[in-house]
Amino acid sequence: MNTELFIARRLFSSKDSEQQLSRRIVRLAVAGISLGMVVMILAVAIVTGFQQEIASKVNGFAAHLQIVNYDSNQSYQTIPIDENQPFLSAIDSVPGIRHIQQFATKPGIIKAGDEIQGVVLKGISADFDWQFFDRYKLEGERIPLDSSRSDRVWISEQISKLLTLKLGDKFRMYFLNADEKVPRIRQFTVGGIFRTGLEEFDRMFVLVDLRHVQRLNNWSDNQISGFEIFVDDLDDLQPISYEVRSLVLERLAADAPLLRVVNVKEKYPYIFDWLSLLDMNVWIILLLMVLVAGFNMISGLLVIILERTRMIGILKSMGAANVNIRKIFLYLSGFLVGKGLLWGNIIGVVLCLLQYYFKIIHLDPSSYYVDTVPVNLHISHLLLLNVGALAVTLLMLIGPSYLVGRISPEKTIRFE
């Protein structure tokens, strides 16, 4: 039998000191650990949720990877490539790739009444994955892409408010090609309205039948701006990007134009660099909370040792070594820390679930790109937080536990 563990359990469940001041101090230390765990859970859940939400919105508009003509610049007036490429089947079989679809872009100007707005038409075809836009759709139906060319388009709520357009309204767009002096005019109908909260993109993109973009650019039916590739996990983006680049170069036809693979993190570095900076904030919060919890528990341990001075003297007089007595108090501290972590987990998880399901705290989307505080509650995060907090706190308690060695048996037995 582990004698030290047995004694620690008895001390943990003992009510002898219920009315003493030391008991209250220990409870405050446990409450501090609970509060620290609540803050850590909320910090990790909110920051990772915010990163995940913003990244998913950017990827929904621009995809994780794009394959485009090498000579196309960063503008949305692109140089076309052929939709029939020998590398498509090989890329589609790469583990981690979820979907591949065609796209085409064309900048233009919307005119509705006296209001105008510069936008980019994003042409989509029958292989378009509607999952992202279905999630943020406010009203309307999907654009029919299987039959003849459709004049219905999807615009954002922001554009609809700027131009006072409603579902079913018609409006004109003006386009100008480099070799033409007279702008082309097309009339479209609002077939759907969406709101993602990412204003930079909401204000820019309009979804349209890809065949309109082909005609406006004087392209043939098999010419497109490129391919969009979506992956299952953003963390795997870099290795998948390297593999896709290799397949494109290996299987590219000899007479075909040179293509390049654009990574979404390379295309929008300012957004992903900003999201990466949030990781530093989380680490600072975690470090401060663990240190506060550790110092709270140190004060609690010192109070417990002073409270149990008589017991320490008796154990020493019976032949117990200092290391065995230190184990008793470290075990007891572990039980107290575990109690604090348990309550911290319960409160933290409940608060996260309340925010996740009921959207209690709202944000200004123009500043934060989201309507409500996003929450990403993951079991692995909880496990790492608990194990890390428990380990660091107990390590901090090893030093103060050596106070036991300074207690003299002959004096402590008479201690009142």
N, C-alpha and C positions, 0 to 999 in steps of 0.2 A: 504493500500500500504506500502511496505517495503521502507521507506524513505532512509535508509542507502544504500540499494542495488541500488536504483534509482540513487543516487548521484554517487556511485562508477561506475555505467555503463556510466554515462555522462563523468566522468573523464577519463575513459578508452578509450572512443571514441573521446575525445577532441583533437584537433590539435593545441591548443593555444600555447603550449610550444615546437612546432616542431623544432624551431631553437635554443632552449636553450641547454646548456651543460648537464643539468639534464636528458633531453630526451635521449641523447646518453648513459649516464651511465645506465639508466633503460634498454635500448636496449641491452647493454652489459650483464646485469644481465639475461635478458631473453635468450640471446644467450648462456650464460653459462649453464642455465637450459636445453636448447635444446641439447647442446653438452653432458651434463651429461646423459640425457636420451638415446641418441644414444649409448654411451659407455655401459650403463647398458643393453640395448636391445641386443647389440652385444655380451656382455660377457655371458649373460644367454643363448642366442641362440647357441653360439658356444660351450660353456662348456657342456650344456645338449645334444647338438647334438653329441659332441665327446663321451660323456659317453654312449649315446644310440648306436652309431655306433660300438664302441669297444665291448660293452656287447652283441650286436646282433651277432657279428662275433664269439665271444667265444661260445655263445649259439648255433650257427649254427654248430659248430664242436662237441661240447660236450653235447648239449641239456641242458635244465634247471634242469632236474632231471634224474638220472639213477638208475635203480633197478638191482643190481648185487648180486652175491654170497657173503655172509658175509666173507668167507675165502679168497676172492680175495684181493690181495694187490694192491698197487698203480701202479704196472706195467701193461703193456698191454697184458701180458700172463695170461689170466684169467681162472678161474674155471667155467665150464659151468653150466647153469641152464636149466630147461625144458621150452620150449616156450609156453606150455599149462598151464596157471596159473589161479586158480579160482578167483583171485582178479582183473583181467584185465577189466571185464565188469563194476565192481563197480568204478574203477579208471576212466574209460572212461566217466562216467556220472558225475564226479566231476565238478562243475562249475569253469570255468577258465582254464580248460585243453583243449588245442587245438588239440593235436595229440599224439599218442603213436606208437612207431615203434621198431622193433627188431634191434639188432646190434651184431657184433662180431669183435674182434680185434686179430691181430697176428703180432708181430714184425718180421722184415726181413731186408734183404740187397738187394738193387738194384745194378746190374752190367750192365753197358752199355759201351762197349769198354773197355777202361782202367780206367774208372771212376766208383766209388762205392758210395752209399749213404744209410745210415740206415734210415728206415721208419717204419711206422705202417700201415698195411692193416686194413682198416675199412670196414668190411663186411656189406652190405646192402641188403635188400630183397624187395619184391614187395610193401610192405607198406611204403617204404621210401618216405619222403617228400622232393621233389627236389626244393622247393621254394628258399631256401638259396643259393644253388649252381647254380641254374639257373640265379640268380642275378649277380653272380660273374664269370659266364662262359665266357671264351674268344673264344673258338671254340670247336667243337665236338657235339656229340649227347648223350642223356641219355643212360646209360647202360641197355640193355634189360634184365629184371629180371623175366619175366613171363614164358619164354620158357626154353630151356636147359641151363646149366651152361655157362655163357659168360666169355670169356678171355679178354674182354675190361675193361680198368680201367681209372679212372680220376686221373691225377696228377696236381700239381700246376705249375704255370709258373716258379717259382723258381727252382723246381726240373728239369723241362724240360731244363732250361738254364744250370744248373750244370752238367747235364748228356748229353746235346746236343740231346735231344729227341724231335721229332716233332709228330704231329698228324698222327696216322697210323703206327708209328715205333714200332718194337717189342723189348722187353728186357727181361732179365732173373732176377728172384729173388731167393734168397737162404734163407732157413728156417731151424732152428734146434730145435727139441724138446728135453726135458730133458732126456728122456729115449733112445735117438738115438745118435749115434756117427757120422753118415754120414748125411750131410745136404740134405734137399729136394730141388729140383730145379723146378721152374714153370716158364713158358713163358707167358707173357702178352702182350697186344697190347694197345697202347695209344689211348683211345677212346674219351678223352675230356681233356681240359686244363682250369684251373681256376686260378684266382688271387684275394685273399681277402685283401692282404696287411698286414695281421697278420702273420708275417714271422715265428714265433715260430710254428704255426700250419700248415702253408703252407709247411714248410720244413719237416713236420712230417707225415701228413696223405695222404694216397692213397685210393681212393674209389674203391671197388671191389665187385663182386658178393659174397654174404655171404656164398654160398655153397663151395667156394674155401677155406675159413677159416675153415669151418667144416671139410673138408677133410684133410687139413694140420694139424689140431689139433687132428685128429682121433676121431671126435665127430660123433654122430648119426645125422640123418636129423632133429630131433626135439630139438637139443641142441644149445644154443646160449650163448653169453657172458652176455646178459641182455636186458633190455628195456630202451628206451629213451623216456622221456616225455617232451613235449613242452607246455608252458602256454601262455595265451594271454597277461598278463601284468607282467613284472618282479617285480613290487612292491608287487604283491600277491604271490610271490614265497614262502616266509616263511610259511604262513598259509596253502598253498596248500601242501607244503612239509610235514607238521605235519599230515595233513589228509591222504596223501598217505601212510605214515609210519603206521598209525593206520590201514588202510585197508589191507595193506600187512601182518601185524602181526595177524589181526583178521581172515583172510581168507586163511592163509597159510596152506597147507595140513600137517597132523601130521607127515608123513614120509618124507616130503620134506626137503631139506637143508635150513638152515637159510639164509634169504636175508636181504639186507640193502639198504636204499635209500640214494643216494649221491646227495647233493645239489651242483650246479655248483659254488656257492660262497664259499663253503667249499673245493671244489676240486682245485680251482684256487684263493685262498685268496689274493695273492699278486697283481693280476690284479684288483680285485674289491676294495681292500683297497686303491690302488693307485687312482682309479676312484673316490672313496669317498673323498679323500683329495682335489680334485678339487672343491668340494662344498665350502670349506673354502676360497679358492681364490675368488670365486664368491661373497661370503658375504663381504669380505674385499673390493672388488671393488665397490659393491653396497653402502656400508657404506661411503666410501670416496666420491663417486659421489654425494650422497644425502647431505653430509655435505658441499661439495663445492657449490652445488646448493643453499643450505640454506643460506650460508654466502654471496653468490652473491646477493640473494634476499633481505637479511637484508640491505646490502649497498644500494640497489635500493630503499627499503622502506624508509630509512632514508633520502635519497635525495628527494623522493616524499613529505615527511612530511615537509622538509625545504622549498621546492618549494611552497607548499600549506599553508604556515604559515598564510597568510592573510585570506584565506578561513576559517581556523580553528578558528581564532579570531572572525570572523563574526558569525560563527555557535555558538560559546560559548556565544557571546553577545546576541544571539537570544534565549538562554536558553538550547542549546544542551548539554547533559551530556558527560563527557569524554568517557564513555563506548560506546555511540552511534557514536562518532567520530572515536574511535578505530575500530569499526565495518566497517565504511566506508573504511578505509585504509586496513583492512584485506580482505574485499571483493575485493577491487582494486588489492591487491596483489594476491588474488586467480585467478583473470582474467589474470594477467600477467604470473603467474605460469602455468595456463592452456594453454596460448598461447605458452609458451616455450615447454611444454610437447607435444602439438599438432605437432609442427614442429619437435621435437625430434622423435616422433613416426613415422612421415612420412619418415624422412631421414633414421632412423634405420631400418624400415620395408623394404624400397626400397633396402638398402644395403644387407640385409639378402636375399631378393628374387633374387637379381642379383647373389649373390654367390651360392644360391641353384640351380638356373636354368643354369647358365653359367660357374660355377666352375672356377671363375677368379683366386683365390688364391690357389696355389698348395703347397703340403707338401712332404717331404721325407718319404715314407712309412716305411723305415727301422728304422726311429726314432719315428714317430708318429702313425704308423699302419694304416694310411689313406692316400690316394693320394691327396685329396683336403680338405680344411677346411669344416667340416660338420656343418650344420645349422639345428636347431630344433626350428622352429617358432611356438609357441602355443599361442592361444588367451588368455588362463588363465594366462600365464606368463605376457603378456602385461597388462592385467587388474590389476594384483597384483602390478606390477612395477609402474603403473600410480597412483593407489590409495595410495600406500605406499609413493611414492615421494611427492605427493600432501599433504598428511596428515603430514608427517614429516616436510616439508618445512613451512607449515602454523603454525605448533606448534612452530617452531623456530622463527616465526615472532611475536608471541604474546608478548614476552618480549620487543622488540624494539618499539612496538606500544604504550607502556605506556609513550613514550616521549611526546605524545599529552597532557598529564596531566600537563606537566611543562610549557606549552605555556600560556602566560598571554594575555587575550583578549584586554586590553587597550593598550598594546604595539604592538601587532601583527596587529591591524587594520591600524596602521600607517607604518607597515613594508613594505619596497620597495625592 
